């Protein structure tokens, strides 16, 4: 079973589980500011659940690639949409500042 290390916590999940659902289930602060209220609820259109991931996850699908190619995101940053990502192995997740998690300061 994969381990997720995030915000000082370690979470165990099932192989192939959706990262957004796992993080929210374990009360991880995934959204910044008002994006807690104003987000797409996991359909991949808003980009507010962007996180940096180290480890084995599913390849980025078209929704993930498309949203992260538009401002304020940048395809140059190593980010993924948690709502479009499946956990396939042990990972470390880092959240950044900014409404969409697009900033440079770790939180």
Secondary structure, DSSP 4 states (H G I P E B T S, - for coil): --EEEETTEEEE--TT-BHHHHHHHTT---S-GGGGTSS-TTSSSS-TTEEEEEEEEPPP-HHHHHHHTSTT--TTS--EEGGG-BEEEEEEEE-BSSTTS-SSSB-
